[in-house]
């Protein structure tokens, strides 16, 4: 059972994403569709809550990687309270997660923390408090019934919800605050400078691989737990022990086998790494050659990856053919015939960086 499944079983919820803003500081571009790390901002937000029973996106219809319910606020562009009211009309869960559509670093950790805090006795919900101590009511989990009552109260007091700030709603609710490491999730993209900062951040050394793997899985439509360290170790062993192109091809075969056989990627990676290490050991001459494991008959002596003894007979892990004498690691040349040379990759693989 995944962490997301556990969170949903403990706290069933829907998610509402207001996505109908004008994005004036971005020149009116469709901000939820702006790409960060090769994925639209909206898809990055929806990925943080894959176990939501219903995902409602309020705003103009646009393609999304997961199925969603589209809704429109009244009037269109009427602001966050109008959007929240429109989204709630499509929700039946006891808890509603409310997320802005421009949060590139939102993760399941934040979602689970909000849901757990909203479930506490006496709470009407929970919202994120950012690193500067500001409340973020569009990164929050609300209990549905108190939220509906609060919206009805605001409507009765002001006559309508359009154009009103979120604080007139949050002030009517007993909300817990979630702080700490999850506060990074409140980074939003209001300007092009914010977009560029987000794009640069996901390319930092400590995050680029996880970001790339997540983006690649989303693009390919697969859900597969990937042990990055195990696959990188496998790629290194295959590159150094066999040949550089063996690294990507071997990791592809491991993934294909995992999908075909329904097996664990880590276990298969370990098996493939062991094979690469055996291959390397044979090439270095450290593997014990079995008796009569392949016989090469020649007129001389072969010295190299295996051991050849005798005039006219060679015993080695592989097969050596020579009419004279060949001295090489994994290479036999003689009588006008050249064998295949195994090229070991240099230490330290270059880091691949996806293009934005």
PEJO-V657991 format. One line per field, one symbol per residue. ss: DSSP state (h for helix, s for strand, l for the rest). phi: phi as a letter, one per 40 degrees, with the letter a starting at -180 (. if undefined). A space follows every 10 residues. Layout:
ss: ???
phi: ???
This chain:
ss: llhhhhhhhh llssssssll lllhhhllll hhhlssllss hhhhhhhlll llllssssll llllllllss sllllllllh hhhhhhhhll llllsssssl lllllllhhh hhhhhhhhll llllsssssl llllssssss ssshhhhhhh hhhhhhhhll llllllhhhh llllssssll hhhhhhllll lhhhhhhhhh hllllllhhh hhhhhhhhhh lllllllhhh hhhhhhhhhh hllllhhhhh hhhhhhhhhh hlllhhhhhh hhhhhhhhhh hhhhllllll llllssllll llssllslll lllsslllll llllllssll llssllssll llllllllll llllll
phi: .ccccccccc bdabbbbcab ccfccbggcc ddcccbggbc dcccccccbc cccbbbbbid cacbcbcbcc abcbcdgchc cccccccccb bbccbbcbbc cbbcbcbccc dccccccccc dgcciabcbc ccgccbcbba bbcccdcccc cccccccbga bcgccccccc ccbcbcbbbg dccccccbbc bccccccccc ccccdcbccc cccccccccc gbbacbcdcc cccccccccc cbadcccccc cccccccccc bgbccccccc ccccccccdc ccccgccccc cfcgbbbacb bbbicbbbbh chbbbacbbb babbbbbacg bbbifgbbcc ccbccccgcc ccbccc
